[in-house]
Amino acid sequence: MASDSFQNTVAYLVHEVTRLLDREFDQRMLPLGLTRAQWWVLASLYFEDGVMQTELARDLGFSKVALGGLLDRLEAKGWVERRPHPADRRANLVYRTAKVESLLATMKEVAEGINHDFIAALTPQEHKQLVTSLQTLKASLAAHQADRSGGT
């Protein structure tokens, strides 16, 4: 049946695994008072603090308006702050606050637990191969999109 073959495509399976992982993240982050979108903003700031708000929106795939609302809620909790860009009056830089550091440590522990549970069904060799394959696919898709958009 045609639908059976569709359900075995890489794109479909990656989407389904992502959907199930998202659900698992939601359930495990709920006690921390975090939505998935808030989690992604804070995780992004963990890796790159002081990023321009417009770049953060682009990198996370959020509209400027959607990210603005998320940042409003995160600021209300005291977890992030926006500061004016020193060279561009129209831009804001987004920083995590000291108050969020313990939450980030807990988020990291929860994420590591999810990852551990997620890969438990794989042998170490299968895990290594999966990571390698996903990195290859990610690079291929990124290159394809860069080519299509003129390298920007």
FIFI-406156 format. One line per field, with one value per atom (N, C-alpha, C, CB): residue number from 1; residue in three letters; x, y, z. Coordinates in nm, 2 decimals, always signed. Glycine has a CB too. Layout:
<nodes>
resi NUM,...
resn ALA,...
xx X,...
yy Y,...
zz Z,...
</nodes>
This chain:
<nodes>
resi 1,1,1,1,2,2,2,2,3,3,3,3,4,4,4,4,5,5,5,5,6,6,6,6,7,7,7,7,8,8,8,8,9,9,9,9,10,10,10,10,11,11,11,11,12,12,12,12,13,13,13,13,14,14,14,14,15,15,15,15,16,16,16,16,17,17,17,17,18,18,18,18,19,19,19,19,20,20,20,20,21,21,21,21,22,22,22,22,23,23,23,23,24,24,24,24,25,25,25,25,26,26,26,26,27,27,27,27,28,28,28,28,29,29,29,29,30,30,30,30,31,31,31,31,32,32,32,32,33,33,33,33,34,34,34,34,35,35,35,35,36,36,36,36,37,37,37,37,38,38,38,38,39,39,39,39,40,40,40,40,41,41,41,41,42,42,42,42,43,43,43,43,44,44,44,44,45,45,45,45,46,46,46,46,47,47,47,47,48,48,48,48,49,49,49,49,50,50,50,50,51,51,51,51,52,52,52,52,53,53,53,53,54,54,54,54,55,55,55,55,56,56,56,56,57,57,57,57,58,58,58,58,59,59,59,59,60,60,60,60,61,61,61,61,62,62,62,62,63,63,63,63,64,64,64,64,65,65,65,65,66,66,66,66,67,67,67,67,68,68,68,68,69,69,69,69,70,70,70,70,71,71,71,71,72,72,72,72,73,73,73,73,74,74,74,74,75,75,75,75,76,76,76,76,77,77,77,77,78,78,78,78,79,79,79,79,80,80,80,80,81,81,81,81,82,82,82,82,83,83,83,83,84,84,84,84,85,85,85,85,86,86,86,86,87,87,87,87,88,88,88,88,89,89,89,89,90,90,90,90,91,91,91,91,92,92,92,92,93,93,93,93,94,94,94,94,95,95,95,95,96,96,96,96,97,97,97,97,98,98,98,98,99,99,99,99,100,100,100,100,101,101,101,101,102,102,102,102,103,103,103,103,104,104,104,104,105,105,105,105,106,106,106,106,107,107,107,107,108,108,108,108,109,109,109,109,110,110,110,110,111,111,111,111,112,112,112,112,113,113,113,113,114,114,114,114,115,115,115,115,116,116,116,116,117,117,117,117,118,118,118,118,119,119,119,119,120,120,120,120,121,121,121,121,122,122,122,122,123,123,123,123,124,124,124,124,125,125,125,125,126,126,126,126,127,127,127,127,128,128,128,128,129,129,129,129,130,130,130,130,131,131,131,131,132,132,132,132,133,133,133,133,134,134,134,134,135,135,135,135,136,136,136,136,137,137,137,137,138,138,138,138,139,139,139,139,140,140,140,140,141,141,141,141,142,142,142,142,143,143,143,143,144,144,144,144,145,145,145,145,146,146,146,146,147,147,147,147,148,148,148,148,149,149,149,149,150,150,150,150,151,151,151,151,152,152,152,152
resn MET,MET,MET,MET,ALA,ALA,ALA,ALA,SER,SER,SER,SER,ASP,ASP,ASP,ASP,SER,SER,SER,SER,PHE,PHE,PHE,PHE,GLN,GLN,GLN,GLN,ASN,ASN,ASN,ASN,THR,THR,THR,THR,VAL,VAL,VAL,VAL,ALA,ALA,ALA,ALA,TYR,TYR,TYR,TYR,LEU,LEU,LEU,LEU,VAL,VAL,VAL,VAL,HIS,HIS,HIS,HIS,GLU,GLU,GLU,GLU,VAL,VAL,VAL,VAL,THR,THR,THR,THR,ARG,ARG,ARG,ARG,LEU,LEU,LEU,LEU,LEU,LEU,LEU,LEU,ASP,ASP,ASP,ASP,ARG,ARG,ARG,ARG,GLU,GLU,GLU,GLU,PHE,PHE,PHE,PHE,ASP,ASP,ASP,ASP,GLN,GLN,GLN,GLN,ARG,ARG,ARG,ARG,MET,MET,MET,MET,LEU,LEU,LEU,LEU,PRO,PRO,PRO,PRO,LEU,LEU,LEU,LEU,GLY,GLY,GLY,GLY,LEU,LEU,LEU,LEU,THR,THR,THR,THR,ARG,ARG,ARG,ARG,ALA,ALA,ALA,ALA,GLN,GLN,GLN,GLN,TRP,TRP,TRP,TRP,TRP,TRP,TRP,TRP,VAL,VAL,VAL,VAL,LEU,LEU,LEU,LEU,ALA,ALA,ALA,ALA,SER,SER,SER,SER,LEU,LEU,LEU,LEU,TYR,TYR,TYR,TYR,PHE,PHE,PHE,PHE,GLU,GLU,GLU,GLU,ASP,ASP,ASP,ASP,GLY,GLY,GLY,GLY,VAL,VAL,VAL,VAL,MET,MET,MET,MET,GLN,GLN,GLN,GLN,THR,THR,THR,THR,GLU,GLU,GLU,GLU,LEU,LEU,LEU,LEU,ALA,ALA,ALA,ALA,ARG,ARG,ARG,ARG,ASP,ASP,ASP,ASP,LEU,LEU,LEU,LEU,GLY,GLY,GLY,GLY,PHE,PHE,PHE,PHE,SER,SER,SER,SER,LYS,LYS,LYS,LYS,VAL,VAL,VAL,VAL,ALA,ALA,ALA,ALA,LEU,LEU,LEU,LEU,GLY,GLY,GLY,GLY,GLY,GLY,GLY,GLY,LEU,LEU,LEU,LEU,LEU,LEU,LEU,LEU,ASP,ASP,ASP,ASP,ARG,ARG,ARG,ARG,LEU,LEU,LEU,LEU,GLU,GLU,GLU,GLU,ALA,ALA,ALA,ALA,LYS,LYS,LYS,LYS,GLY,GLY,GLY,GLY,TRP,TRP,TRP,TRP,VAL,VAL,VAL,VAL,GLU,GLU,GLU,GLU,ARG,ARG,ARG,ARG,ARG,ARG,ARG,ARG,PRO,PRO,PRO,PRO,HIS,HIS,HIS,HIS,PRO,PRO,PRO,PRO,ALA,ALA,ALA,ALA,ASP,ASP,ASP,ASP,ARG,ARG,ARG,ARG,ARG,ARG,ARG,ARG,ALA,ALA,ALA,ALA,ASN,ASN,ASN,ASN,LEU,LEU,LEU,LEU,VAL,VAL,VAL,VAL,TYR,TYR,TYR,TYR,ARG,ARG,ARG,ARG,THR,THR,THR,THR,ALA,ALA,ALA,ALA,LYS,LYS,LYS,LYS,VAL,VAL,VAL,VAL,GLU,GLU,GLU,GLU,SER,SER,SER,SER,LEU,LEU,LEU,LEU,LEU,LEU,LEU,LEU,ALA,ALA,ALA,ALA,THR,THR,THR,THR,MET,MET,MET,MET,LYS,LYS,LYS,LYS,GLU,GLU,GLU,GLU,VAL,VAL,VAL,VAL,ALA,ALA,ALA,ALA,GLU,GLU,GLU,GLU,GLY,GLY,GLY,GLY,ILE,ILE,ILE,ILE,ASN,ASN,ASN,ASN,HIS,HIS,HIS,HIS,ASP,ASP,ASP,ASP,PHE,PHE,PHE,PHE,ILE,ILE,ILE,ILE,ALA,ALA,ALA,ALA,ALA,ALA,ALA,ALA,LEU,LEU,LEU,LEU,THR,THR,THR,THR,PRO,PRO,PRO,PRO,GLN,GLN,GLN,GLN,GLU,GLU,GLU,GLU,HIS,HIS,HIS,HIS,LYS,LYS,LYS,LYS,GLN,GLN,GLN,GLN,LEU,LEU,LEU,LEU,VAL,VAL,VAL,VAL,THR,THR,THR,THR,SER,SER,SER,SER,LEU,LEU,LEU,LEU,GLN,GLN,GLN,GLN,THR,THR,THR,THR,LEU,LEU,LEU,LEU,LYS,LYS,LYS,LYS,ALA,ALA,ALA,ALA,SER,SER,SER,SER,LEU,LEU,LEU,LEU,ALA,ALA,ALA,ALA,ALA,ALA,ALA,ALA,HIS,HIS,HIS,HIS,GLN,GLN,GLN,GLN,ALA,ALA,ALA,ALA,ASP,ASP,ASP,ASP,ARG,ARG,ARG,ARG,SER,SER,SER,SER,GLY,GLY,GLY,GLY,GLY,GLY,GLY,GLY,THR,THR,THR,THR
xx +0.08,+0.00,+0.09,-0.10,+0.05,+0.13,+0.16,+0.06,+0.06,+0.07,+0.18,-0.06,+0.19,+0.29,+0.43,+0.27,+0.45,+0.59,+0.61,+0.60,+0.51,+0.53,+0.57,+0.40,+0.51,+0.54,+0.67,+0.43,+0.74,+0.88,+0.98,+0.89,+0.94,+1.04,+1.12,+0.97,+1.24,+1.32,+1.25,+1.46,+1.20,+1.13,+1.02,+1.09,+0.93,+0.82,+0.86,+0.73,+0.96,+1.01,+1.08,+1.10,+1.16,+1.22,+1.11,+1.32,+1.01,+0.90,+0.83,+0.80,+0.80,+0.73,+0.82,+0.69,+0.94,+1.03,+1.04,+1.18,+1.05,+1.06,+0.93,+1.08,+0.81,+0.69,+0.68,+0.57,+0.72,+0.72,+0.82,+0.75,+0.94,+1.03,+0.98,+1.17,+0.92,+0.86,+0.76,+0.79,+0.67,+0.57,+0.64,+0.48,+0.75,+0.83,+0.89,+0.93,+0.95,+1.00,+0.89,+1.07,+0.78,+0.67,+0.63,+0.55,+0.62,+0.58,+0.69,+0.56,+0.81,+0.92,+0.96,+1.04,+0.93,+0.96,+0.84,+0.99,+0.72,+0.61,+0.63,+0.49,+0.69,+0.71,+0.80,+0.77,+0.88,+0.97,+0.90,+1.09,+0.78,+0.70,+0.74,+0.71,+0.79,+0.84,+0.76,+0.98,+0.73,+0.68,+0.79,+0.58,+0.77,+0.87,+0.94,+0.82,+0.86,+0.91,+1.00,+0.80,+0.96,+1.05,+1.18,+0.97,+1.16,+1.28,+1.38,+1.24,+1.33,+1.42,+1.49,+1.35,+1.42,+1.48,+1.59,+1.38,+1.56,+1.66,+1.78,+1.60,+1.75,+1.86,+1.95,+1.80,+1.89,+1.97,+2.06,+1.87,+2.00,+2.08,+2.19,+1.99,+2.17,+2.27,+2.40,+2.22,+2.38,+2.49,+2.54,+2.45,+2.45,+2.49,+2.42,+2.47,+2.47,+2.41,+2.44,+2.46,+2.35,+2.37,+2.35,+2.50,+2.25,+2.23,+2.12,+2.18,+2.13,+2.03,+1.89,+2.06,+1.79,+1.66,+1.61,+1.56,+1.64,+1.60,+1.67,+1.63,+1.80,+1.88,+1.82,+2.03,+1.79,+1.73,+1.60,+1.71,+1.51,+1.39,+1.41,+1.30,+1.51,+1.54,+1.59,+1.64,+1.69,+1.75,+1.66,+1.87,+1.56,+1.46,+1.34,+1.42,+1.33,+1.21,+1.09,+1.19,+1.10,+0.98,+0.97,+1.00,+0.85,+0.83,+0.88,+0.67,+0.90,+0.95,+0.85,+0.98,+0.72,+0.61,+0.60,+0.48,+0.61,+0.60,+0.71,+0.60,+0.83,+0.95,+0.93,+1.08,+0.88,+0.86,+0.77,+0.80,+0.66,+0.58,+0.64,+0.45,+0.72,+0.79,+0.89,+0.87,+0.96,+1.06,+0.99,+1.14,+0.87,+0.80,+0.77,+0.66,+0.73,+0.70,+0.82,+0.62,+0.93,+1.06,+1.11,+1.16,+1.10,+1.14,+1.06,+1.13,+0.93,+0.84,+0.88,+0.69,+0.94,+0.98,+1.13,+0.98,+1.19,+1.32,+1.43,+1.33,+1.40,+1.50,+1.58,+1.42,+1.53,+1.60,+1.59,+1.56,+1.67,+1.66,+1.70,+1.74,+1.63,+1.67,+1.74,+1.54,+1.85,+1.93,+1.94,+2.07,+1.95,+1.97,+2.10,+1.96,+2.10,+2.22,+2.31,+2.19,+2.44,+2.52,+2.54,+2.65,+2.53,+2.55,+2.42,+2.65,+2.31,+2.19,+2.07,+2.17,+2.02,+1.92,+1.79,+1.89,+1.77,+1.65,+1.65,+1.62,+1.77,+1.79,+1.81,+1.91,+1.77,+1.79,+1.87,+1.65,+1.95,+2.03,+1.96,+2.18,+1.95,+1.89,+1.99,+1.78,+1.98,+2.07,+1.99,+2.16,+2.05,+1.99,+2.04,+2.04,+1.96,+2.00,+2.06,+1.87,+2.12,+2.17,+2.06,+2.24,+1.94,+1.83,+1.80,+1.71,+1.83,+1.80,+1.90,+1.77,+2.02,+2.13,+2.10,+2.25,+2.03,+2.00,+1.89,+1.94,+1.80,+1.70,+1.77,+1.60,+1.87,+1.94,+2.01,+2.05,+2.07,+2.13,+2.03,+2.20,+1.91,+1.80,+1.75,+1.68,+1.74,+1.70,+1.80,+1.69,+1.93,+2.03,+2.01,+2.17,+1.99,+1.97,+1.85,+1.96,+1.74,+1.62,+1.65,+1.50,+1.71,+1.74,+1.83,+1.80,+1.93,+2.02,+1.94,+2.14,+1.85,+1.77,+1.68,+1.68,+1.62,+1.54,+1.63,+1.47,+1.75,+1.84,+1.88,+1.96,+1.91,+1.95,+1.84,+1.99,+1.72,+1.60,+1.58,+1.48,+1.59,+1.57,+1.66,+1.58,+1.79,+1.88,+1.91,+2.02,+1.84,+1.86,+1.83,+1.77,+1.75,+1.71,+1.82,+1.58,+1.92,+2.03,+2.16,+2.05,+2.23,+2.36,+2.45,+2.42,+2.57,+2.66,+2.70,+2.79,+2.71,+2.75,+2.63,+2.78,+2.51,+2.39,+2.37,+2.26,+2.40,+2.39,+2.49,+2.41,+2.61,+2.72,+2.68,+2.85,+2.63,+2.59,+2.47,+2.56,+2.38,+2.26,+2.31,+2.16,+2.39,+2.44,+2.51,+2.53,+2.60,+2.67,+2.58,+2.77,+2.48,+2.38,+2.30,+2.29,+2.26,+2.18,+2.26,+2.12,+2.39,+2.48,+2.50,+2.62,+2.51,+2.53,+2.40,+2.55,+2.28,+2.16,+2.14,+2.04,+2.17,+2.16,+2.25,+2.19,+2.37,+2.46,+2.41,+2.60,+2.36,+2.31,+2.19,+2.27,+2.10,+1.98,+2.02,+1.88,+2.11,+2.16,+2.23,+2.26,+2.31,+2.38,+2.27,+2.48,+2.18,+2.07,+1.99,+1.98,+1.96,+1.88,+1.97,+1.83,+2.10,+2.19,+2.20,+2.32,+2.21,+2.22,+2.10,+2.25,+1.98,+1.85,+1.83,+1.74,+1.89,+1.87,+1.98,+1.85,+2.07,+2.19,+2.30,+2.14,+2.30,+2.41,+2.39,+2.54,+2.27,+2.25,+2.18,+2.17
yy -0.12,+0.00,+0.13,+0.00,+0.23,+0.35,+0.42,+0.44,+0.42,+0.49,+0.42,+0.50,+0.29,+0.22,+0.26,+0.07,+0.28,+0.32,+0.46,+0.31,+0.55,+0.69,+0.69,+0.77,+0.60,+0.60,+0.54,+0.51,+0.49,+0.44,+0.53,+0.30,+0.65,+0.74,+0.81,+0.85,+0.85,+0.91,+1.04,+0.95,+1.12,+1.25,+1.22,+1.33,+1.12,+1.09,+1.04,+0.99,+0.95,+0.89,+1.00,+0.78,+1.09,+1.19,+1.28,+1.27,+1.32,+1.40,+1.33,+1.43,+1.21,+1.14,+1.12,+1.00,+1.10,+1.09,+1.23,+1.04,+1.33,+1.47,+1.50,+1.57,+1.46,+1.49,+1.42,+1.44,+1.29,+1.22,+1.27,+1.07,+1.31,+1.38,+1.51,+1.40,+1.59,+1.71,+1.69,+1.78,+1.59,+1.55,+1.51,+1.44,+1.43,+1.39,+1.51,+1.29,+1.60,+1.73,+1.80,+1.81,+1.82,+1.89,+1.83,+1.89,+1.70,+1.64,+1.65,+1.49,+1.64,+1.65,+1.79,+1.58,+1.89,+2.02,+2.09,+2.10,+2.04,+2.10,+2.13,+2.01,+2.04,+2.08,+2.20,+1.96,+2.23,+2.35,+2.48,+2.33,+2.46,+2.58,+2.63,+2.69,+2.54,+2.58,+2.52,+2.54,+2.61,+2.55,+2.51,+2.66,+2.44,+2.40,+2.52,+2.30,+2.62,+2.74,+2.81,+2.83,+2.82,+2.89,+2.81,+2.91,+2.68,+2.59,+2.62,+2.45,+2.63,+2.65,+2.78,+2.63,+2.89,+3.02,+3.01,+3.13,+2.96,+2.95,+2.86,+2.90,+2.75,+2.66,+2.74,+2.53,+2.81,+2.89,+2.99,+2.96,+3.06,+3.16,+3.09,+3.24,+2.97,+2.89,+2.88,+2.75,+2.86,+2.84,+2.97,+2.75,+3.07,+3.20,+3.31,+3.21,+3.36,+3.47,+3.60,+3.47,+3.70,+3.83,+3.84,+3.88,+3.76,+3.76,+3.86,+3.62,+3.91,+4.01,+3.94,+4.07,+4.01,+3.95,+3.90,+4.05,+3.98,+3.94,+3.81,+4.05,+3.80,+3.68,+3.56,+3.69,+3.58,+3.47,+3.42,+3.52,+3.51,+3.48,+3.40,+3.60,+3.44,+3.37,+3.23,+3.45,+3.22,+3.09,+2.99,+3.12,+3.04,+2.95,+2.92,+3.00,+3.00,+2.98,+3.05,+2.84,+3.15,+3.22,+3.35,+3.24,+3.40,+3.54,+3.63,+3.56,+3.76,+3.86,+3.88,+3.99,+3.88,+3.90,+3.79,+3.92,+3.67,+3.55,+3.55,+3.42,+3.57,+3.58,+3.69,+3.59,+3.80,+3.92,+3.88,+4.03,+3.81,+3.76,+3.66,+3.70,+3.57,+3.47,+3.54,+3.37,+3.64,+3.71,+3.79,+3.81,+3.85,+3.92,+3.83,+3.97,+3.70,+3.61,+3.56,+3.48,+3.54,+3.50,+3.62,+3.46,+3.74,+3.86,+3.87,+3.99,+3.84,+3.85,+3.75,+3.83,+3.64,+3.54,+3.57,+3.40,+3.67,+3.71,+3.63,+3.71,+3.55,+3.46,+3.52,+3.34,+3.62,+3.69,+3.84,+3.64,+3.91,+4.06,+4.10,+4.13,+4.21,+4.27,+4.40,+4.29,+4.42,+4.54,+4.60,+4.51,+4.73,+4.80,+4.76,+4.95,+4.74,+4.72,+4.84,+4.67,+4.83,+4.95,+5.03,+4.91,+4.96,+5.03,+5.05,+4.96,+4.99,+5.00,+5.02,+4.87,+5.15,+5.19,+5.11,+5.33,+5.05,+4.98,+4.83,+4.98,+4.79,+4.64,+4.62,+4.59,+4.50,+4.46,+4.34,+4.43,+4.32,+4.20,+4.13,+4.23,+4.00,+3.92,+3.84,+3.82,+3.85,+3.79,+3.70,+3.89,+3.59,+3.52,+3.59,+3.37,+3.57,+3.63,+3.53,+3.70,+3.58,+3.49,+3.40,+3.57,+3.46,+3.38,+3.25,+3.47,+3.25,+3.13,+3.02,+3.18,+3.05,+2.95,+2.82,+3.01,+2.82,+2.69,+2.62,+2.71,+2.69,+2.63,+2.57,+2.74,+2.64,+2.58,+2.45,+2.68,+2.44,+2.32,+2.21,+2.34,+2.24,+2.14,+2.10,+2.19,+2.20,+2.17,+2.07,+2.30,+2.10,+2.01,+1.87,+2.07,+1.85,+1.72,+1.65,+1.73,+1.72,+1.66,+1.62,+1.76,+1.71,+1.68,+1.56,+1.80,+1.55,+1.43,+1.31,+1.45,+1.31,+1.20,+1.15,+1.23,+1.25,+1.22,+1.15,+1.34,+1.21,+1.15,+1.01,+1.24,+0.99,+0.86,+0.76,+0.86,+0.80,+0.71,+0.68,+0.76,+0.79,+0.78,+0.68,+0.92,+0.69,+0.60,+0.47,+0.68,+0.44,+0.31,+0.19,+0.31,+0.21,+0.09,+0.06,+0.12,+0.15,+0.13,+0.08,+0.27,+0.00,-0.03,+0.09,-0.16,+0.09,+0.20,+0.23,+0.18,+0.12,+0.13,+0.19,-0.01,+0.15,+0.20,+0.35,+0.12,+0.39,+0.53,+0.61,+0.54,+0.57,+0.64,+0.66,+0.57,+0.55,+0.56,+0.65,+0.42,+0.65,+0.74,+0.88,+0.71,+0.91,+1.05,+1.09,+1.06,+1.01,+1.04,+1.06,+0.93,+0.98,+0.99,+1.12,+0.87,+1.15,+1.27,+1.40,+1.28,+1.40,+1.51,+1.53,+1.49,+1.42,+1.42,+1.48,+1.28,+1.43,+1.48,+1.63,+1.40,+1.67,+1.81,+1.90,+1.83,+1.86,+1.94,+1.94,+1.88,+1.83,+1.83,+1.92,+1.69,+1.92,+2.01,+2.15,+1.97,+2.18,+2.32,+2.37,+2.33,+2.29,+2.33,+2.35,+2.23,+2.27,+2.28,+2.41,+2.16,+2.44,+2.56,+2.68,+2.56,+2.68,+2.79,+2.81,+2.77,+2.71,+2.72,+2.78,+2.58,+2.74,+2.79,+2.94,+2.71,+2.98,+3.12,+3.21,+3.13,+3.16,+3.24,+3.25,+3.38,+3.15,+3.14,+3.23,+3.19,+3.28,+3.37,+3.29,+3.49
zz +0.00,+0.00,+0.00,+0.12,-0.07,-0.09,+0.04,-0.18,+0.13,+0.26,+0.35,+0.33,+0.34,+0.41,+0.37,+0.39,+0.24,+0.20,+0.24,+0.05,+0.24,+0.29,+0.44,+0.27,+0.52,+0.66,+0.69,+0.73,+0.59,+0.61,+0.54,+0.55,+0.50,+0.45,+0.56,+0.36,+0.53,+0.64,+0.69,+0.58,+0.60,+0.64,+0.73,+0.52,+0.70,+0.78,+0.92,+0.72,+0.92,+1.05,+1.13,+1.02,+1.07,+1.15,+1.21,+1.06,+1.13,+1.18,+1.30,+1.07,+1.29,+1.39,+1.52,+1.35,+1.50,+1.62,+1.69,+1.58,+1.61,+1.66,+1.74,+1.55,+1.68,+1.74,+1.88,+1.65,+1.88,+2.01,+2.11,+1.98,+2.06,+2.15,+2.21,+2.08,+2.12,+2.17,+2.28,+2.05,+2.26,+2.36,+2.49,+2.31,+2.48,+2.60,+2.67,+2.56,+2.59,+2.65,+2.72,+2.54,+2.66,+2.72,+2.86,+2.63,+2.86,+2.99,+3.10,+2.96,+3.06,+3.16,+3.20,+3.10,+3.11,+3.15,+3.22,+3.02,+3.21,+3.28,+3.42,+3.26,+3.50,+3.64,+3.66,+3.72,+3.56,+3.57,+3.53,+3.48,+3.48,+3.44,+3.30,+3.54,+3.22,+3.09,+2.98,+3.07,+2.88,+2.75,+2.66,+2.68,+2.56,+2.47,+2.40,+2.36,+2.36,+2.30,+2.40,+2.25,+2.52,+2.62,+2.64,+2.75,+2.64,+2.66,+2.55,+2.67,+2.43,+2.31,+2.32,+2.18,+2.36,+2.38,+2.48,+2.42,+2.60,+2.70,+2.66,+2.83,+2.60,+2.55,+2.45,+2.49,+2.36,+2.26,+2.33,+2.16,+2.43,+2.51,+2.59,+2.60,+2.63,+2.70,+2.61,+2.74,+2.48,+2.39,+2.33,+2.27,+2.32,+2.27,+2.34,+2.11,+2.45,+2.53,+2.46,+2.67,+2.47,+2.42,+2.27,+2.45,+2.22,+2.07,+2.04,+2.03,+1.92,+1.87,+1.87,+1.73,+1.91,+1.91,+1.77,+1.97,+1.67,+1.54,+1.49,+1.43,+1.53,+1.49,+1.57,+1.52,+1.69,+1.77,+1.71,+1.92,+1.67,+1.61,+1.48,+1.57,+1.40,+1.27,+1.30,+1.19,+1.40,+1.43,+1.48,+1.53,+1.56,+1.62,+1.53,+1.76,+1.42,+1.34,+1.39,+1.31,+1.47,+1.53,+1.45,+1.68,+1.44,+1.39,+1.50,+1.36,+1.46,+1.56,+1.66,+1.48,+1.62,+1.72,+1.82,+1.64,+1.77,+1.86,+1.96,+1.77,+1.91,+2.00,+2.10,+1.92,+2.06,+2.15,+2.26,+2.07,+2.23,+2.34,+2.43,+2.28,+2.38,+2.46,+2.55,+2.37,+2.49,+2.58,+2.68,+2.49,+2.65,+2.76,+2.88,+2.70,+2.85,+2.95,+3.03,+2.90,+2.95,+3.02,+3.10,+2.91,+3.06,+3.14,+3.26,+3.05,+3.25,+3.37,+3.48,+3.33,+3.43,+3.53,+3.58,+3.46,+3.52,+3.56,+3.50,+3.71,+3.39,+3.34,+3.22,+3.29,+3.16,+3.05,+3.06,+2.91,+3.00,+2.99,+2.85,+3.10,+2.80,+2.67,+2.70,+2.58,+2.63,+2.64,+2.50,+2.71,+2.50,+2.37,+2.31,+2.38,+2.18,+2.10,+2.11,+1.95,+2.14,+2.15,+2.02,+2.20,+1.91,+1.78,+1.70,+1.70,+1.74,+1.66,+1.75,+1.58,+1.75,+1.84,+1.82,+1.83,+1.70,+1.67,+1.72,+1.52,+1.76,+1.80,+1.95,+1.72,+1.99,+2.13,+2.13,+2.20,+2.23,+2.26,+2.37,+2.29,+2.36,+2.46,+2.55,+2.40,+2.68,+2.77,+2.87,+2.84,+2.91,+3.02,+3.15,+3.02,+3.26,+3.38,+3.48,+3.45,+3.59,+3.69,+3.75,+3.80,+3.76,+3.82,+3.74,+3.82,+3.61,+3.53,+3.53,+3.39,+3.59,+3.58,+3.64,+3.65,+3.76,+3.82,+3.74,+3.97,+3.68,+3.59,+3.47,+3.54,+3.41,+3.30,+3.34,+3.25,+3.46,+3.50,+3.51,+3.64,+3.56,+3.57,+3.43,+3.65,+3.34,+3.20,+3.14,+3.12,+3.16,+3.10,+3.16,+3.14,+3.29,+3.34,+3.28,+3.50,+3.27,+3.21,+3.07,+3.22,+2.99,+2.85,+2.84,+2.78,+2.93,+2.92,+2.96,+3.02,+3.05,+3.08,+2.97,+3.20,+2.90,+2.78,+2.67,+2.72,+2.65,+2.55,+2.59,+2.53,+2.72,+2.76,+2.74,+2.91,+2.78,+2.76,+2.61,+2.82,+2.53,+2.39,+2.31,+2.33,+2.35,+2.28,+2.34,+2.27,+2.45,+2.53,+2.44,+2.65,+2.34,+2.25,+2.15,+2.18,+2.14,+2.04,+2.10,+1.97,+2.02,+2.07,+2.05,+1.98,+2.12,+2.10,+1.95,+2.18,+1.87,+1.73,+1.65,+1.67,+1.69,+1.62,+1.65,+1.66,+1.78,+1.82,+1.74,+1.97,+1.74,+1.66,+1.52,+1.68,+1.46,+1.31,+1.29,+1.26,+1.38,+1.37,+1.38,+1.48,+1.48,+1.49,+1.36,+1.61,+1.31,+1.19,+1.07,+1.16,+1.06,+0.95,+0.96,+0.95,+1.08,+1.10,+1.08,+1.25,+1.12,+1.09,+0.94,+1.16,+0.87,+0.72,+0.66,+0.67,+0.70,+0.65,+0.68,+0.70,+0.80,+0.84,+0.75,+0.99,+0.73,+0.65,+0.50,+0.65,+0.46,+0.32,+0.30,+0.28,+0.39,+0.39,+0.40,+0.49,+0.49,+0.51,+0.38,+0.63,+0.32,+0.20,+0.09,+0.15,+0.08,-0.02,-0.01,-0.02,+0.12,+0.15,+0.12,+0.29,+0.15,+0.13,-0.02,+0.19,-0.10,-0.24,-0.30,-0.31,-0.25,-0.30,-0.26,-0.24,-0.15,-0.11,-0.15,+0.04,-0.22,-0.27,-0.17,-0.30,-0.07,+0.02,+0.14,-0.04,+0.16,+0.28,+0.39,+0.25
</nodes>
